[in-house]
């Protein structure tokens, strides 16, 4: 039989008592979006270098 998992309250970060403000939510969202774009760009560069090595 599976044990029940505890439901996590994901609206709060760490020891924070109050929920995030709209400004804080936007800042976090922007940070995550920028990091995703950087990772995608890095992956594209990695693939391009690999293709160049295969063609050489």
Backbone as XML, in Angstrom:
<?xml version="1.0"?>
<chain id="A" units="angstrom">
  <residue number="1" name="UNK">
    <atom name="N" x="0.840" y="-1.164" z="0.000"/>
    <atom name="CA" x="0.000" y="0.000" z="0.000"/>
    <atom name="C" x="0.892" y="1.237" z="0.000"/>
  </residue>
  <residue number="2" name="UNK">
    <atom name="N" x="0.516" y="2.239" z="-0.805"/>
    <atom name="CA" x="1.285" y="3.476" z="-0.866"/>
    <atom name="C" x="0.974" y="4.352" z="0.333"/>
  </residue>
  <residue number="3" name="UNK">
    <atom name="N" x="2.002" y="5.033" z="0.790"/>
    <atom name="CA" x="1.772" y="5.982" z="1.872"/>
    <atom name="C" x="1.321" y="7.309" z="1.273"/>
  </residue>
  <residue number="4" name="UNK">
    <atom name="N" x="0.510" y="8.027" z="2.009"/>
    <atom name="CA" x="0.028" y="9.313" z="1.526"/>
    <atom name="C" x="1.156" y="10.332" z="1.598"/>
  </residue>
  <residue number="5" name="UNK">
    <atom name="N" x="1.247" y="11.159" z="0.578"/>
    <atom name="CA" x="2.249" y="12.202" z="0.590"/>
    <atom name="C" x="1.648" y="13.463" z="1.192"/>
  </residue>
  <residue number="6" name="UNK">
    <atom name="N" x="2.495" y="14.256" z="1.786"/>
    <atom name="CA" x="2.036" y="15.502" z="2.380"/>
    <atom name="C" x="1.833" y="16.533" z="1.279"/>
  </residue>
  <residue number="7" name="UNK">
    <atom name="N" x="0.765" y="17.286" z="1.372"/>
    <atom name="CA" x="0.509" y="18.337" z="0.406"/>
    <atom name="C" x="1.366" y="19.541" z="0.784"/>
  </residue>
  <residue number="8" name="UNK">
    <atom name="N" x="2.110" y="20.041" z="-0.187"/>
    <atom name="CA" x="2.998" y="21.168" z="0.066"/>
    <atom name="C" x="2.314" y="22.474" z="-0.271"/>
  </residue>
  <residue number="9" name="UNK">
    <atom name="N" x="2.568" y="23.478" z="0.515"/>
    <atom name="CA" x="2.028" y="24.799" z="0.254"/>
    <atom name="C" x="3.057" y="25.545" z="-0.596"/>
  </residue>
  <residue number="10" name="UNK">
    <atom name="N" x="2.877" y="25.564" z="-1.895"/>
    <atom name="CA" x="3.874" y="26.121" z="-2.801"/>
    <atom name="C" x="3.717" y="27.620" z="-3.014"/>
  </residue>
  <residue number="11" name="UNK">
    <atom name="N" x="2.742" y="28.238" z="-2.357"/>
    <atom name="CA" x="2.570" y="29.676" z="-2.479"/>
    <atom name="C" x="3.581" y="30.439" z="-1.630"/>
  </residue>
  <residue number="12" name="UNK">
    <atom name="N" x="4.287" y="29.744" z="-0.760"/>
    <atom name="CA" x="5.221" y="30.398" z="0.138"/>
    <atom name="C" x="6.622" y="29.843" z="-0.083"/>
  </residue>
  <residue number="13" name="UNK">
    <atom name="N" x="7.610" y="30.717" z="0.055"/>
    <atom name="CA" x="8.998" y="30.325" z="-0.141"/>
    <atom name="C" x="9.711" y="30.383" z="1.200"/>
  </residue>
  <residue number="14" name="UNK">
    <atom name="N" x="10.366" y="29.293" z="1.581"/>
    <atom name="CA" x="11.141" y="29.257" z="2.809"/>
    <atom name="C" x="10.317" y="29.612" z="4.025"/>
  </residue>
  <residue number="15" name="UNK">
    <atom name="N" x="10.819" y="30.507" z="4.848"/>
    <atom name="CA" x="10.136" y="30.907" z="6.062"/>
    <atom name="C" x="9.210" y="32.090" z="5.849"/>
  </residue>
  <residue number="16" name="UNK">
    <atom name="N" x="8.923" y="32.385" z="4.610"/>
    <atom name="CA" x="8.101" y="33.537" z="4.285"/>
    <atom name="C" x="6.669" y="33.336" z="4.785"/>
  </residue>
  <residue number="17" name="UNK">
    <atom name="N" x="6.101" y="34.336" z="5.439"/>
    <atom name="CA" x="4.769" y="34.238" z="6.016"/>
    <atom name="C" x="3.710" y="34.720" z="5.020"/>
  </residue>
  <residue number="18" name="UNK">
    <atom name="N" x="3.990" y="35.795" z="4.322"/>
    <atom name="CA" x="3.019" y="36.381" z="3.389"/>
    <atom name="C" x="3.256" y="35.871" z="1.975"/>
  </residue>
  <residue number="19" name="UNK">
    <atom name="N" x="2.199" y="35.799" z="1.163"/>
    <atom name="CA" x="2.387" y="35.392" z="-0.239"/>
    <atom name="C" x="3.190" y="36.449" z="-1.004"/>
  </residue>
  <residue number="20" name="UNK">
    <atom name="N" x="3.717" y="36.045" z="-2.145"/>
    <atom name="CA" x="4.517" y="36.957" z="-2.959"/>
    <atom name="C" x="3.645" y="38.080" z="-3.515"/>
  </residue>
  <residue number="21" name="UNK">
    <atom name="N" x="4.245" y="39.252" z="-3.650"/>
    <atom name="CA" x="3.538" y="40.360" z="-4.283"/>
    <atom name="C" x="3.604" y="40.167" z="-5.792"/>
  </residue>
  <residue number="22" name="UNK">
    <atom name="N" x="2.787" y="40.900" z="-6.516"/>
    <atom name="CA" x="2.783" y="40.802" z="-7.988"/>
    <atom name="C" x="4.153" y="41.176" z="-8.549"/>
  </residue>
  <residue number="23" name="UNK">
    <atom name="N" x="4.801" y="42.174" z="-7.945"/>
    <atom name="CA" x="6.119" y="42.601" z="-8.410"/>
    <atom name="C" x="7.148" y="41.490" z="-8.218"/>
  </residue>
  <residue number="24" name="UNK">
    <atom name="N" x="7.104" y="40.818" z="-7.077"/>
    <atom name="CA" x="8.030" y="39.716" z="-6.809"/>
    <atom name="C" x="7.764" y="38.549" z="-7.750"/>
  </residue>
  <residue number="25" name="UNK">
    <atom name="N" x="6.496" y="38.240" z="-8.002"/>
    <atom name="CA" x="6.144" y="37.166" z="-8.940"/>
    <atom name="C" x="6.684" y="37.477" z="-10.322"/>
  </residue>
  <residue number="26" name="UNK">
    <atom name="N" x="6.537" y="38.739" z="-10.763"/>
    <atom name="CA" x="7.014" y="39.134" z="-12.087"/>
    <atom name="C" x="8.534" y="39.026" z="-12.160"/>
  </residue>
  <residue number="27" name="UNK">
    <atom name="N" x="9.224" y="39.456" z="-11.107"/>
    <atom name="CA" x="10.684" y="39.386" z="-11.070"/>
    <atom name="C" x="11.161" y="37.943" z="-11.185"/>
  </residue>
  <residue number="28" name="UNK">
    <atom name="N" x="10.531" y="37.042" z="-10.444"/>
    <atom name="CA" x="10.900" y="35.622" z="-10.493"/>
    <atom name="C" x="10.597" y="35.041" z="-11.871"/>
  </residue>
  <residue number="29" name="UNK">
    <atom name="N" x="9.435" y="35.367" z="-12.430"/>
    <atom name="CA" x="9.064" y="34.869" z="-13.759"/>
    <atom name="C" x="10.044" y="35.344" z="-14.818"/>
  </residue>
  <residue number="30" name="UNK">
    <atom name="N" x="10.431" y="36.625" z="-14.751"/>
    <atom name="CA" x="11.398" y="37.167" z="-15.711"/>
    <atom name="C" x="12.739" y="36.453" z="-15.588"/>
  </residue>
  <residue number="31" name="UNK">
    <atom name="N" x="13.181" y="36.226" z="-14.365"/>
    <atom name="CA" x="14.449" y="35.536" z="-14.133"/>
    <atom name="C" x="14.419" y="34.129" z="-14.736"/>
  </residue>
  <residue number="32" name="UNK">
    <atom name="N" x="13.331" y="33.407" z="-14.504"/>
    <atom name="CA" x="13.206" y="32.041" z="-15.033"/>
    <atom name="C" x="13.173" y="32.065" z="-16.553"/>
  </residue>
  <residue number="33" name="UNK">
    <atom name="N" x="12.437" y="33.002" z="-17.140"/>
    <atom name="CA" x="12.336" y="33.099" z="-18.598"/>
    <atom name="C" x="13.709" y="33.385" z="-19.215"/>
  </residue>
  <residue number="34" name="UNK">
    <atom name="N" x="14.443" y="34.320" z="-18.625"/>
    <atom name="CA" x="15.770" y="34.668" z="-19.142"/>
    <atom name="C" x="16.719" y="33.480" z="-19.041"/>
  </residue>
  <residue number="35" name="UNK">
    <atom name="N" x="16.669" y="32.740" z="-17.932"/>
    <atom name="CA" x="17.524" y="31.559" z="-17.783"/>
    <atom name="C" x="17.198" y="30.503" z="-18.823"/>
  </residue>
  <residue number="36" name="UNK">
    <atom name="N" x="15.909" y="30.283" z="-19.116"/>
    <atom name="CA" x="15.512" y="29.313" z="-20.135"/>
    <atom name="C" x="16.056" y="29.722" z="-21.500"/>
  </residue>
  <residue number="37" name="UNK">
    <atom name="N" x="15.961" y="31.007" z="-21.816"/>
    <atom name="CA" x="16.475" y="31.495" z="-23.099"/>
    <atom name="C" x="17.984" y="31.292" z="-23.195"/>
  </residue>
  <residue number="38" name="UNK">
    <atom name="N" x="18.695" y="31.554" z="-22.103"/>
    <atom name="CA" x="20.154" y="31.358" z="-22.095"/>
    <atom name="C" x="20.507" y="29.890" z="-22.316"/>
  </residue>
  <residue number="39" name="UNK">
    <atom name="N" x="19.768" y="28.982" z="-21.649"/>
    <atom name="CA" x="20.037" y="27.553" z="-21.811"/>
    <atom name="C" x="19.787" y="27.098" z="-23.244"/>
  </residue>
  <residue number="40" name="UNK">
    <atom name="N" x="18.695" y="27.585" z="-23.847"/>
    <atom name="CA" x="18.391" y="27.218" z="-25.227"/>
    <atom name="C" x="19.480" y="27.712" z="-26.173"/>
  </residue>
  <residue number="41" name="UNK">
    <atom name="N" x="19.936" y="28.944" z="-25.973"/>
    <atom name="CA" x="20.984" y="29.505" z="-26.813"/>
    <atom name="C" x="22.276" y="28.707" z="-26.664"/>
  </residue>
  <residue number="42" name="UNK">
    <atom name="N" x="22.608" y="28.354" z="-25.434"/>
    <atom name="CA" x="23.815" y="27.572" z="-25.178"/>
    <atom name="C" x="23.726" y="26.202" z="-25.853"/>
  </residue>
  <residue number="43" name="UNK">
    <atom name="N" x="22.550" y="25.583" z="-25.798"/>
    <atom name="CA" x="22.356" y="24.279" z="-26.428"/>
    <atom name="C" x="22.489" y="24.378" z="-27.945"/>
  </residue>
  <residue number="44" name="UNK">
    <atom name="N" x="21.940" y="25.447" z="-28.530"/>
    <atom name="CA" x="22.065" y="25.639" z="-29.988"/>
    <atom name="C" x="23.526" y="25.790" z="-30.390"/>
  </residue>
  <residue number="45" name="UNK">
    <atom name="N" x="24.281" y="26.555" z="-29.599"/>
    <atom name="CA" x="25.707" y="26.739" z="-29.901"/>
    <atom name="C" x="26.444" y="25.420" z="-29.809"/>
  </residue>
  <residue number="46" name="UNK">
    <atom name="N" x="26.108" y="24.633" z="-28.797"/>
    <atom name="CA" x="26.752" y="23.338" z="-28.599"/>
    <atom name="C" x="26.477" y="22.428" z="-29.806"/>
  </residue>
  <residue number="47" name="UNK">
    <atom name="N" x="25.240" y="22.421" z="-30.282"/>
    <atom name="CA" x="24.877" y="21.602" z="-31.440"/>
    <atom name="C" x="25.598" y="22.066" z="-32.690"/>
  </residue>
  <residue number="48" name="UNK">
    <atom name="N" x="25.702" y="23.388" z="-32.870"/>
    <atom name="CA" x="26.374" y="23.935" z="-34.047"/>
    <atom name="C" x="27.842" y="23.532" z="-34.060"/>
  </residue>
  <residue number="49" name="UNK">
    <atom name="N" x="28.486" y="23.600" z="-32.910"/>
    <atom name="CA" x="29.903" y="23.222" z="-32.818"/>
    <atom name="C" x="30.059" y="21.738" z="-33.115"/>
  </residue>
  <residue number="50" name="UNK">
    <atom name="N" x="29.154" y="20.925" z="-32.605"/>
    <atom name="CA" x="29.212" y="19.481" z="-32.840"/>
    <atom name="C" x="29.045" y="19.176" z="-34.325"/>
  </residue>
  <residue number="51" name="UNK">
    <atom name="N" x="28.119" y="19.867" z="-34.982"/>
    <atom name="CA" x="27.892" y="19.657" z="-36.418"/>
    <atom name="C" x="29.117" y="20.064" z="-37.222"/>
  </residue>
  <residue number="52" name="UNK">
    <atom name="N" x="29.765" y="21.183" z="-36.821"/>
    <atom name="CA" x="30.952" y="21.631" z="-37.525"/>
    <atom name="C" x="32.081" y="20.611" z="-37.401"/>
  </residue>
  <residue number="53" name="UNK">
    <atom name="N" x="32.207" y="20.015" z="-36.248"/>
    <atom name="CA" x="33.239" y="19.008" z="-36.043"/>
    <atom name="C" x="32.957" y="17.766" z="-36.875"/>
  </residue>
  <residue number="54" name="UNK">
    <atom name="N" x="31.680" y="17.400" z="-37.022"/>
    <atom name="CA" x="31.321" y="16.229" z="-37.812"/>
    <atom name="C" x="31.599" y="16.461" z="-39.287"/>
  </residue>
  <residue number="55" name="UNK">
    <atom name="N" x="31.385" y="17.692" z="-39.766"/>
    <atom name="CA" x="31.597" y="18.010" z="-41.170"/>
    <atom name="C" x="33.081" y="18.146" z="-41.518"/>
  </residue>
  <residue number="56" name="UNK">
    <atom name="N" x="33.883" y="18.458" z="-40.551"/>
    <atom name="CA" x="35.312" y="18.687" z="-40.815"/>
    <atom name="C" x="36.071" y="17.408" z="-40.977"/>
  </residue>
</chain>
